[in-house]
């Protein structure tokens, strides 16, 4: 057999393997999508996937796309579909279909709001405040603002302020703290309620910090799908998180009355989470409505092999009821906390 014939046969074998692996990868991605969007936090394994980085799913598809170009061109489309699946739904790309003119957002009732988990002002609270200053908001909500901070007092010295425990709300308009929501599942305060008097209306404002999934996930390791190590503990933890989330939503519904309502903070769950869908479906998500890109806000600190300054989840949200129209939403770029801030511009209808 000639060397050309051997090479052709070898290329044919490689091409068949590229095609098979391309289809296998697409099927695996479909299964992962089902786990993320249909099962999510209803099962411990899909919960772990919900909070894991999703960018690595691109690696097999990109490698197989290169292989398709070299050895099996008819499978190029399969890998392009896989890349699109990862880049858009799996990674959570937001491409708002609705745009608003600037002129529509400059009148009475327009608000600029910001939320950030400031991690007790570490590691660089000054950079967080500098980013806030550039946006020039009307209302700012912090979570995990437990200790005293000279920078905090100085920056908001002319604002109306409410704080309790880890919760801090500052407003350019008069506000009063109405209540703190304390819930049994984790025996902790999970939400602060404030009433804010805008020039055109009174609104109810809720500053939220729900329990992190991190404590339940820590018991898992790479062998857990086989050994079930840590799965029972995580399942119990998921039940507690579900109970707290339901309690927070009931608190919001039971206390907001007929006033226009904003709910924002560190929800500790992405939009794909089944807990988010069950409990926050009645609110507009500002980034889903008017944000562009992925909007990842956590974690900014180094996580195992993952580098610092490259968040992979959007756990921080700004939610608005139907009384609001949302024109703009973005996630900050500063890494002054383990969360990046999220900001939005809204207007009462």
N, C-alpha and C positions, 0 to 999 in steps of 0.2 A: 504494500500500500504506500502510495506517495505521501510525502510530507504535507502537501496541500490537502489531500483527502483526510489525513489524520487531523489537521487543524480544523477542517470543516466539520468533522464529526465531533471534535471536542467543543467547538463553538455551539453546535446544535444541542449537545448535552447541557452545556452551561445555560443556553437560552431557555431550555425546557425547565430547568431548575429556577431560573429567574422568574419565569411565568408562574410556576407553582407557588413560589414564595410570595410573589406579588398578590396573588389571590388569597393566600393564607393570611397575609398581613391585613388585607382589606376586611376579611371575615373577622379577624381578631379585633380590629378597630370598631366594627359594627357591634360586636359583643361588648366592648368597653363602653361604647356610647350608650348601649342599653343599660349597663350597670350604672353609669353616671346620671342618666336622665330619667330612667324609669324606676330603678331600685334605690340608688343613692343611700341615704342614711337609714334605710329600712333593713340593712344587712351590714354586718361588721366589715366584710371584705370590700364591698362597694363604698362604704364610708371611708376606708383607708384610701381608695382610689380618688374619692372626691377631694381629699385634702393633699394629694400628692402632686408634684410638678407634672405638667402635661406636655411641655416642650419636647422632652425626650421621645415622645411618640412620633415625632417627625423624622428621627434618625433612620429607622428602617425604611420608611417610604422614600426618603431622599437617596439612600444607598441603592435601593432597588430601581429607582428611576434612572440612575446612572447605569446600572446593569442593563436595563431595558434599552437604553439608547445604544449600548454597545453590542448587545447580543440578542435582544428580542423586542423589536420595535412595536409589535402589536400589543404588548403589555404596558406601553407607556401610559395609555389612558387610565388603566387600572391604578397605577401609582399616582397619577395626577388627582384622581378621585380621593385616594387615601390622604394625600397632602392637603387637599381642600377640606376634608372631614376634620383633620387635626387642627388646621389653621383657623377654621371658622367655628363650628359648634363645640368641638372638644375644648379648645383653648378659650372660647368665649368671646370671639371678636364681635364688637358692637359697631354697626354701620347704620345710624339713624336714617330713616327714610323721610322724616319730616324736618323741614327747616323753617326758621322764623326770621322775619326781618328785624333789624336792629330797632327800627322805628316803633315796632309793636311792643318793645320792652324798654320803656323809659318813663312810664307814667306812674300814677299812684298805685301802690301795692307791689311794686317790684322789689325783690329781695335778693341779696347775695348772701349765701350761707356756706359755712365751712364746718367740717367735722374732722377730728383727728384723735386717735389714741396716742397720747404723748409719752407713754411708758415712763411715767414719773419724771419727765423732762430729760430723759437720757436717750442718746448720747450727746445731742447738740440741739437743745431747745431753741437757741438763737436762730438757727437756720429755718426752723418751723415758723417762728414769728416773722422772719424776713419774707417768707413766701406768703404768709397771711397778709402782710402789709401790702404786698404787690397787688393782691386781689381786691383789697379794700372792702371786706365784707360788712354786712349789717348785723349778722348773728354768727357767733362762734360757739361750738360745742366741743369740749374735751372729755375724754375718758382716761382713766388711770392717772388723774392729776391729784395724787394723794397728798403730797407734802407741800410745804410752802416754797414759793419761788419769787425771788426779787424781780426777775425778768417778767413774770406773769403779772405781778402787781403793777409794775411800771407801764407795761404795754396797755393794760386795760383800766388804767386809773380813772379815765373820764367816761367809762362805759357803765351801764347798768349790769350788775353781776349777781348771779346766784350760784352757790356751791354747797355740796354736801358729800362728805366722803371723797370718793374718787371723781365725782361728777362736777363739771364746771361749765356754766353757760354765761356768755357775755353778749349783750345786745346794745345797739345804739338807741333802741326804743325801750320805754319802760317795761319791766318784766317783774314777775313775782313767781317764786317757787310754790307750786301747788301741792306736790306730794312726791314721795319716794316709794317706788314699788319694791317691796321685799318679798321674796318667794322661797318656799320651802325646799324644792328639790336640791338646791345647793346651799340653802340657808344664807342667802346673800341679797344685796340690793342690785337689781338689774336694770332699773330705769329711773330717770328723774323727769317729772312733769313740770313744765313752766307755762305760764300764760304771758303772752307778749302783746302789748298794745301798739299795733301799727297805726299810722295816721288814718288808714281807711277801714281797719277792722281789727278785732281781737283774734288771735290765733292760739291754738294749743300746740305746744312744742315738747317733744319727747326726746330725751338724750339717753340712748340705749347702750348697754354693754352686756351682751350675753356671754355665757360661759364658753371658754375655749374648748375645742375638741382635743387639744393637745394632750391633756392628762389621760384621756382614754386611749389614745393612739400609742402612747409610750410603751405599752406592754407588748406591742407587736414587733416581730422581726421578720427576716426574709423567709424563715421556715414556717411562719404562722399558717399559711394556706394548707400545709400538710399536717403540722403538729397541733393546730388550733391554739397555740400558745398565745395567751392574752385576749383571745376572742370573746370569752365569756365576760371578762371584765369590761371590754369595750362595749359589748351588747348592753350591759347594765348601765354603763355611762351614757349610751345613746338614749336609753329610756328616760334618764334624768334630764338630758338636754332637751328632749322632745317635750317633757312636762314643763320645763322652765320657759321654753319658747311659746308654748300655748298660754302659759300664765301671763307672759309679757303682752301678748296680743290681746288677751281678755282685758288686761289692765288698760291698755290704750283704748279699746273699744268702749269700755265701761266708763271712762272718765273724760273722753274728748268732747262729748255732747255734739252740738250742731256746728261747732266752730271749725274753720279751716284748720287742717292738721298737717304738721310735719313731724316725721319720725326719722332720726338719724343717729349714726354712731357706729360702734364696732359690733356688728351682728355675729361675728365669728362663724359665718357660713356664706358660701358663694350662692349666686342665684340658682345654680343647678341643684342645690340641696333640696331634698324632699321636705325638710323642715321649713325651709324658706317658702316653698310652693304652698304648703299646707297653711301657713300662718300669715304670710304677707301678700297673698295674691290680690287683695283688694286695693293695694296702693301702687301708684306709679313709681318705678325705680328711675331715678334721675339719670343715671349713666346709661341704662338700657334705652331710655327715651331720647337723650340728647348728648350722650358721650360718644366719642369715636376712638376705636382701638380696643385694647384689652383692659385698661384701667386697673391693672394689678396694684394692690396697696399693701400686701404683706407676703412674706417677711422681708424686711430690708437688712436684717442682720444675717451673718453667716449661719447656715444650717447644714451640719455634717459636711458633705462634699459640695454643697451648693454655695456659690460665691455670694458675698455681701453685696447689697445694692441692686439685686436682681429679683424683686418680688415675683411670685408666680400665682397668687390668688387675689381675688377681689372680695375681701371680707367686710369692707366698710361701705355703707350705703346711705344714700339720702332718699327717703321715701316721702311722697306727697299724695294727699287724697285728691279727689276730682275737682276740688275748688281751685287747683293750681294748674298753670301752664308752665312747662319747663323749657327754657330756651337754650341752656348751655350747662354742661357738666364735664369736669375733668378731674383727674387724680394728679397730685403734685409730684415733683421730681426730687425734692429734698429728702435726705435720709437722716433726718434729725431724731427720728424715733424708729422703733421696729415696724411702725405703720407709716404710710404716706397719707397726707391729708386728702380729703375729697371735698370738692367745692361745686356749687351749682348756682345758677341764676334762675329765679322763678318769678311769676307774676300771678296775682289773684285774678281770676277770670271776671 
